[in-house]
Amino acid sequence: MAWTVLVGADDRAPSADAVQLGIELAGEAGSLHVAGALPYEAVPYGVAAYEQALNEHYERIFALVDAQAGNASYTPHRLMSSSPPRALADLAEDVGAGIVVIGSTDRSRIGRILPGSVGDRLLAGAAIPVAIAPHGYSNDTHSVEQIAVGFDGREESGVALAFASFIARSMNLPLKLLAVLAPPAPALAQIAPDLGYEETVRAELGAALEKGEAAVTASETTSEILVGEPAAALAEASDRLDLLVVGSRSYGPLRRVLLGDVSAKLIREVKCPTVVVPRAWSEPIGVSPPD
């Protein structure tokens, strides 16, 4: 069975970006669900004007979704909750979603990601991968032709690699592993500037990338070592990427997406759609992304 993609939407323009990315990730065989999530609670008494306002709000949401979706089919959901992020997470579990897709806040720069309040809370508690579309993503024609993943050999990047491989293999797309050679800590640079730091770290990253490539089953796999501060280097590289996958931080609740220092900086500077994967992610049995 093909995987299920859940998009969280409201009536603001960035929701069109999320819908566009959701359509691309679902492909022709995937199941696409779109949830209008409103931060409302039911009033204790029947108030016709309140109910009418809710209906009109949902109508605006799904009018925006329909305009972006075009001929793409989707299942609509109306979510009304004091906590839209929790409602989205609960719905993702109910429909068996493999990923939740959201847009950036409309305060972000064009082409950049800046999660809003819902995005921030999803990135602090979702149990499945969360994808964020850059602001303005729906304005241009896009296609995901390659998957990229931040990988350095550590456990959390290994989970990101497993998810990226899962997507790349099933969509028959090439996979690129990106490692970053960061500068030495200031203390190390001052005390012992000539310890062969760059050569040693480059060799270790090269060995990790070689093992990573050998561990995946994508149709085509390549790797590259970037140089610089990790978040800045990945953000700069994202200008030529279709989709970037990164892992969560190495501590905190196992089954939750939690941004570490690098991913928290990266998510606000990256220029391509980005997926953050919780540490406990594992390939669903009998479920695969569309061919």
C-alpha positions as CSV (number, residue, x, y, z in Angstrom):
1,M,0.0,0.0,0.0
2,A,1.3,3.5,-0.8
3,W,2.0,6.0,2.0
4,T,-0.3,8.7,3.3
5,V,0.6,12.4,3.3
6,L,-1.2,14.8,5.7
7,V,-1.1,18.5,5.0
8,G,-2.0,21.1,7.7
9,A,-3.6,24.2,6.2
10,D,-5.3,27.4,7.1
11,D,-6.6,30.3,5.0
12,R,-3.3,32.1,4.6
13,A,-1.1,32.0,1.5
14,P,1.7,29.7,3.0
15,S,-0.9,26.9,3.1
16,A,-0.7,26.8,-0.7
17,D,3.0,26.0,-0.4
18,A,2.3,23.1,2.0
19,V,-0.4,21.8,-0.4
20,Q,2.0,21.9,-3.3
21,L,4.7,20.0,-1.5
22,G,2.1,17.5,-0.2
23,I,1.0,16.8,-3.7
24,E,4.6,16.2,-4.8
25,L,5.3,13.9,-1.9
26,A,2.1,11.9,-2.4
27,G,2.8,11.4,-6.1
28,E,0.2,9.6,-8.2
29,A,-0.3,6.6,-6.0
30,G,-0.2,8.2,-2.6
31,S,-3.1,9.1,-0.4
32,L,-3.3,12.9,0.3
33,H,-5.2,14.3,3.3
34,V,-5.6,18.0,4.0
35,A,-6.7,19.2,7.4
36,G,-8.0,22.7,8.1
37,A,-6.9,23.2,11.7
38,L,-8.5,26.0,13.6
39,P,-7.6,27.1,17.1
40,Y,-11.1,27.2,18.3
41,E,-13.1,25.4,21.0
42,A,-16.8,24.6,20.9
43,V,-18.9,27.0,22.9
44,P,-21.1,25.5,25.6
45,Y,-24.3,26.8,24.0
46,G,-25.6,26.8,20.4
47,V,-24.6,30.1,18.9
48,A,-25.6,30.3,15.2
49,A,-23.3,33.2,14.4
50,Y,-20.3,31.3,15.8
51,E,-21.1,28.2,13.8
52,Q,-21.6,30.3,10.7
53,A,-18.2,31.9,11.3
54,L,-16.5,28.5,11.6
55,N,-18.1,27.2,8.4
56,E,-17.1,30.4,6.5
57,H,-13.5,30.0,7.8
58,Y,-13.4,26.3,6.7
59,E,-14.8,27.4,3.3
60,R,-11.9,29.9,2.9
61,I,-9.4,27.2,3.9
62,F,-10.6,24.7,1.4
63,A,-11.1,27.2,-1.4
64,L,-7.4,28.0,-1.1
65,V,-6.6,24.3,-1.0
66,D,-8.8,23.6,-4.1
67,A,-7.2,26.4,-6.0
68,Q,-3.7,25.0,-5.4
69,A,-4.6,21.3,-5.7
70,G,-6.2,21.6,-9.1
71,N,-7.0,18.1,-10.3
72,A,-5.2,16.4,-7.4
73,S,-7.6,14.5,-5.2
74,Y,-7.5,14.7,-1.4
75,T,-9.5,13.9,1.6
76,P,-10.5,17.0,3.6
77,H,-10.7,17.1,7.4
78,R,-12.1,19.8,9.7
79,L,-10.1,20.1,12.9
80,M,-11.3,22.4,15.7
81,S,-9.1,22.2,18.8
82,S,-7.5,24.4,21.4
83,S,-4.3,22.8,20.2
84,P,-4.1,22.5,16.4
85,P,-0.6,20.8,16.5
86,R,-2.0,18.1,18.8
87,A,-5.1,17.7,16.6
88,L,-2.8,17.3,13.5
89,A,-0.7,14.8,15.3
90,D,-3.7,12.8,16.4
91,L,-5.2,12.9,12.9
92,A,-1.9,11.7,11.5
93,E,-2.1,8.7,13.7
94,D,-5.7,8.0,12.8
95,V,-5.1,8.1,9.0
96,G,-1.8,6.3,9.2
97,A,0.2,9.3,7.8
98,G,3.8,8.8,7.1
99,I,4.6,12.5,7.1
100,V,3.0,15.8,8.1
101,V,3.5,18.8,5.7
102,I,3.1,22.4,6.8
103,G,4.0,25.8,5.3
104,S,6.1,28.5,6.7
105,T,4.7,31.6,8.4
106,D,3.9,34.5,6.1
107,R,6.5,36.5,8.1
108,S,9.3,34.5,6.5
109,R,11.3,35.8,3.5
110,I,10.4,34.4,0.1
111,G,12.2,31.1,-0.5
112,R,13.0,30.6,3.2
113,I,11.5,28.5,6.0
114,L,10.2,30.1,9.2
115,P,7.8,27.8,11.1
116,G,4.9,29.5,12.8
117,S,3.4,28.6,16.1
118,V,1.9,25.4,14.8
119,G,5.1,24.4,13.1
120,D,7.2,25.1,16.1
121,R,4.9,23.0,18.3
122,L,4.9,20.2,15.8
123,L,8.7,20.3,15.7
124,A,8.7,19.9,19.4
125,G,6.3,16.9,19.6
126,A,5.5,15.1,16.4
127,A,6.0,11.4,16.4
128,I,6.4,11.2,12.6
129,P,8.6,13.2,10.1
130,V,7.5,16.8,9.6
131,A,8.1,18.5,6.2
132,I,8.1,22.3,5.9
133,A,7.7,24.1,2.6
134,P,9.5,27.4,2.0
135,H,7.6,30.6,1.7
136,G,6.5,31.1,-1.9
137,Y,7.1,27.5,-2.9
138,S,3.8,27.3,-4.7
139,N,4.7,30.3,-6.9
140,D,7.0,28.4,-9.2
141,T,7.0,25.0,-10.9
142,H,8.9,22.4,-8.8
143,S,9.7,18.7,-9.0
144,V,11.5,16.5,-6.5
145,E,14.2,14.9,-8.6
146,Q,16.8,14.1,-5.9
147,I,16.7,13.5,-2.2
148,A,19.5,15.0,0.0
149,V,20.3,14.1,3.6
150,G,22.5,15.6,6.2
151,F,24.7,12.7,7.4
152,D,27.8,12.5,9.6
153,G,27.7,8.9,10.9
154,R,26.1,9.7,14.2
155,E,22.9,7.9,15.3
156,E,20.4,10.7,14.7
157,S,21.8,11.3,11.2
158,G,21.6,7.5,10.6
159,V,17.8,7.7,11.2
160,A,17.6,10.6,8.8
161,L,19.5,8.5,6.2
162,A,17.1,5.6,6.7
163,F,14.1,7.8,6.0
164,A,15.8,9.5,3.0
165,S,16.7,6.1,1.6
166,F,13.1,5.0,2.1
167,I,11.8,7.9,0.1
168,A,14.5,7.8,-2.6
169,R,14.2,4.0,-3.2
170,S,10.5,3.9,-3.4
171,M,10.3,7.0,-5.7
172,N,13.2,5.8,-7.8
173,L,15.2,9.0,-7.1
174,P,18.9,9.5,-6.6
175,L,20.1,10.1,-3.0
176,K,22.9,12.5,-2.0
177,L,24.6,12.3,1.4
178,L,25.9,15.6,2.7
179,A,28.5,15.8,5.5
180,V,29.9,19.1,6.8
181,L,33.5,19.6,7.9
182,A,33.1,22.2,10.6
183,P,35.9,24.4,11.8
184,P,37.7,23.4,15.0
185,A,36.4,24.9,18.3
186,P,38.2,28.2,19.1
187,A,40.1,26.7,22.0
188,L,41.5,23.8,19.8
189,A,42.4,26.3,17.1
190,Q,44.3,28.5,19.5
191,I,46.1,25.8,21.6
192,A,47.1,23.4,18.8
193,P,46.5,24.9,15.3
194,D,48.7,22.4,13.5
195,L,47.2,19.0,14.6
196,G,46.1,18.1,11.1
197,Y,42.5,18.7,12.2
198,E,41.0,19.2,8.7
199,E,42.7,16.2,7.2
200,T,41.7,13.9,10.1
201,V,38.1,15.0,10.2
202,R,37.8,14.9,6.4
203,A,39.0,11.3,6.4
204,E,36.6,10.3,9.2
205,L,33.7,12.0,7.4
206,G,34.7,10.3,4.1
207,A,34.7,6.9,5.9
208,A,31.3,7.6,7.4
209,L,29.9,8.6,4.0
210,E,31.3,5.5,2.4
211,K,29.5,3.3,5.0
212,G,26.3,5.3,4.7
213,E,26.3,4.9,0.9
214,A,26.8,1.1,1.3
215,A,23.9,0.9,3.8
216,V,21.2,2.3,1.5
217,T,19.4,0.9,-1.4
218,A,18.6,4.0,-3.5
219,S,19.0,3.6,-7.3
220,E,21.8,6.1,-7.4
221,T,23.8,7.4,-4.4
222,T,26.5,10.1,-4.2
223,S,28.1,12.0,-1.4
224,E,29.7,15.4,-0.8
225,I,31.7,17.0,2.0
226,L,30.8,20.7,2.6
227,V,33.0,23.0,4.6
228,G,31.8,25.6,7.2
229,E,29.5,25.9,10.1
230,P,27.0,23.0,9.7
231,A,23.8,25.0,9.5
232,A,25.2,27.7,7.2
233,A,26.9,25.2,4.9
234,L,23.7,23.1,4.5
235,A,21.6,26.2,4.0
236,E,23.9,27.4,1.3
237,A,23.8,24.0,-0.4
238,S,20.0,24.0,-0.2
239,D,19.8,26.5,-3.0
240,R,20.5,23.6,-5.4
241,L,18.5,20.9,-3.6
242,D,15.0,19.6,-4.1
243,L,14.3,18.1,-0.7
244,L,16.6,18.0,2.4
245,V,16.2,15.5,5.2
246,V,17.8,16.1,8.6
247,G,17.6,14.3,11.9
248,S,16.4,15.4,15.4
249,R,18.7,16.1,18.2
250,S,20.4,13.2,20.0
251,Y,18.6,13.7,23.4
252,G,15.1,14.2,24.6
253,P,12.0,12.0,24.1
254,L,12.9,9.2,21.7
255,R,9.6,9.3,19.7
256,R,9.5,13.0,19.1
257,V,10.8,15.5,16.6
258,L,13.1,17.8,18.5
259,L,15.4,20.4,16.9
260,G,19.0,20.5,17.9
261,D,21.3,23.5,17.6
262,V,22.1,22.8,14.0
263,S,18.6,21.9,12.8
264,A,17.1,24.9,14.7
265,K,19.4,27.3,12.8
266,L,19.1,25.4,9.5
267,I,15.3,25.4,9.5
268,R,15.2,29.2,9.4
269,E,17.8,29.6,6.6
270,V,17.2,26.7,4.3
271,K,15.9,27.4,0.8
272,C,14.3,24.1,-0.1
273,P,11.6,21.9,1.4
274,T,13.1,20.3,4.6
275,V,12.0,17.2,6.5
276,V,12.9,16.7,10.2
277,V,12.8,13.0,11.3
278,P,12.3,11.8,14.9
279,R,15.0,9.6,16.3
280,A,12.7,6.5,16.7
281,W,11.6,6.5,13.1
282,S,11.6,3.1,11.4
283,E,10.4,2.0,8.0
284,P,6.7,1.1,8.2
285,I,6.0,-2.6,7.4
286,G,4.0,-3.0,4.2
287,V,4.0,0.8,3.5
288,S,6.0,2.6,0.9
289,P,6.0,6.0,-0.8
290,P,4.5,6.0,-4.3
291,D,6.5,4.8,-7.3
